[in-house]
Amino acid sequence: MKIRKYLYLAMALFMAFFLGYFLKDRKAENVQDIEKTNPYSASTTFLAMKNTVTEIYEAVGTVRPRTETKIEAQVTGKVLSVYVKPGDFVKKGERLIQLENNEFKTRLERAEQGLISAEASREQAKKMIEAAEARFNKAESDYNRLKKLLSDKAISTKDMEQAESVFLQAEAELKQYNQGLEAAEASVKQAQKVVEEARIAMAYSDIRATEDAEIARRLVEPGDLAVPGKTLLIVQTVGKMRLEAFVREGLIGKIRPGKELKVEINAIEKEVTGIVEEIVPSADPKTRSFLVKVGLPFMQDLYPGMFGRLMIEAGTREAVYVPADAIVKVGQLEAVMVKIDDSWEKYHVKTGKRSNGMVEILSGLEGGEVIGLSGDSNAR
C-alpha cells in the first residue's frame, strides 16, 4: 500500500515536469517573434526594402572539350614508336605514332613496278598504232586511186579487188591496235590505283595529328599490335571548351540554341557568358532532365573535367532586403531591431543570400519596416 502511494507520487511529479516542459515549448512556439529590448538606441535607421528579384536555377555540369577525337589504326601493324604523352600539345601534321611498315614498303614497290610495266605496254601500243595508221593511210590512198582508174577502165577488176583487200586488212589491223591501246590505258589506270592504295597504306603506318590538339589519353605503347578499330590515343581541341549540364524539364523551354547564359567555374573563380550550342532532344528518364551544351570563351587554366554551374532564370518573386550590419546574433538565431511606434523590438528572422552589403530576409519581415543599426554590442 505504501509502495503504491510512492508510485503515484512519482507519477504525479513526472507528469507535472512533463506538462511544465510541454507548456514552456508551446509558449515558445506560439509567442510572437517580437522581444522587447530596452534600452536600445539606433545610430541610424534603414527601411526594409521589398523588391522583385529573379530566381536563378543553378544547373551543375562538367567542362568538356568541344571535340574529342579517338585516334585509331587504319591498318594492322606493330607499334614502333609513340612520340606523345598526355598533356602534350601538338600541331596539325605532327607525328604521333609510327607503325612497322616493311610490308607496306614492299607492297608499294611491287605496285610501282606494275605501273612501270603497264606504262611500257601502253607506249608500245601507241607505236604499233602509228605503224598501223601509216599502212592504213597508204592502203586507203591506193584503194581510192585504183577505184578511179577502174571507173576509167584503166585497170582490171582483179587489181581493184586486191587493193580493196589490202585496204580492209589495214583498217581491221588499225582497229585492233586501237583496242589494244584502250586495254593498255585501262591497265595503267588500274596500276595507278594499286600504287595509290599502297601509298595510302604506307601513310597509315605514319600516324599524324589532323589538327592542333592536346593529348588527353595514351592507350598504346611500343611493341603493341595496332589493328583497325583499336583506339591508340584520345585528343581534344585546344582552348575550345564547353559546359555540359543537365537542366530539369520544367526549364528547358527557357533555353534555345544561341541563347547567352551565365556560367560559373569555381576552380578558377570565373563567371563568364556562354552560348548554348546544343540541346540533346531527349530527356533522361531517371532525372527528367535534358543535357545542354554551352560553349565557353577561352580561359587560362580551364581544363576538361572541372566543375561548373549554368545559371538559368527560373522566374521572379518578392524579396525583402536589409543591410547585413542590421542582423543581430542571438545564440544560434538571427534577429533585427524594428521600430514599433516609439520603442524598439527584436524580430527573429531567417536570412538568405548576401550581396553587396545587403542580406535577403526569407521570413520575419514583410518589407517597409524601420530597421535600426547600432554599434551597441549589448543590443546585438
Secondary structure, DSSP 8 states (H G I E B T S, - for coil): -HHHHHHHHHHHHHHHHHHHHHHHHHHHHHS-SEEE--S---SEEEE-EEEEEEEEEEEEEEEEES-EEEEEBSS-EEEEEE---TT-EE-TT-EEEEE--HHHHHHHHHHHHHHHHHHHHHHHHHHHHHHHHHHHHHHHHHHHHHHHHHHTT-S-HHHHHHHHHHHHHHHHHHHHHHHHHHHHHHHHHHHHHHHHHHHHHHHHTEEE-SSSEEEEEE---TT-EE-BT-EEEEEEESS-EEEEEEEEGGGGGG--TT-EEEEEEGGGTEEEEEEEEEE-SS-BTTTTEEEEEEE----TT--TT-EEEEEEEEEEEEEEEEEGGG-EEETTEEEEEEEETTEEEEEEEEEEEEETTEEEEEES--S--EEEE---TTT-
